[in-house]
Amino acid sequence: MTDLLVIDVRSEIEYATKHISGAVNLPWTRTNDIVREDFQVASYTVIETIMGGVGIERGRPVVLYDAGTFIDSTRVFWVLEAHGHTNVAVLDGGFQLWQASDGAESQVKTPIKPRQFEVRMRPDTMSSKLLTRRALEKENVTILDCRKPEEYRGEKSIIGRKGRIPGSVNVEWVENFREIPEGRRLLSIEALKALYEITGDRRIIAYCNKGRQAAGAYFALRMLNRKVSVYDGAWYEWGTDPNLPIEK
């Protein structure tokens, strides 16, 4: 597969220190709206520019990797799928496992030939505050809280209000992975199915604190071919709106 594009979503410093041979660098932070504090995704025009700038075009296969945490690579995975690029995968175990497996490495910056990235928004993968609010009244939707259990229970919060979106169920995002000395590996399909029995067969809206953790759950659920979207505004947006309901 000669046209395969490998993308390192770590920082420029980490990439320059050492990266997978042939990989190009796209720090995950570049997909964020730089004027916001909550990590919400940038405008589609910005996404078009940065994705095309690293060589992504429609149909080109892409593999993403991070340091092995799964939080940065799955965020970019969701961003790409939400903007219409579905030929994308995540390297299980990330760079840590690659190094432990003696994979080819380099310190040389890979030349990039920009291509034309065409955005085709997929609203089924993105949920707004309004859509999430409306989902509270629908029986065919499960709202998935991907935060820590103590945040879900309303004992802690990154903002003033504590609690959760009413009716949501809690599966902390790290439960999708198993810890290994070199980082994290995705659970087996059977284990993921068992983990998400709590959601039934309903459509899922995943949220966390600022959108990144929910992307990890999105990735795992996509491996199960589940219908899932990410509420990118997350608890940071929901919890700071006094007009929106919460429960503890």
Protein Blocks (a to p, Z undefined) as FASTA:
>chain_A
ZZbccddfbdfklmmmoccehiacddfklmpcfkbcnopacdfklmmmmmmmnopaehia
cddddehnommmmmmmmmmmmnopabbcddehijmlmmmnopacdfbdcddddddddddd
dfklpccfklmmmmmmpckbccddfbdfklmnopacfbfbecddehiacddfklmpccdf
klpadddfklmmmmmmmnmjadcddddfnommmmmmmmmmmmnopacdddfklmmlmmmm
mkbccdZZ
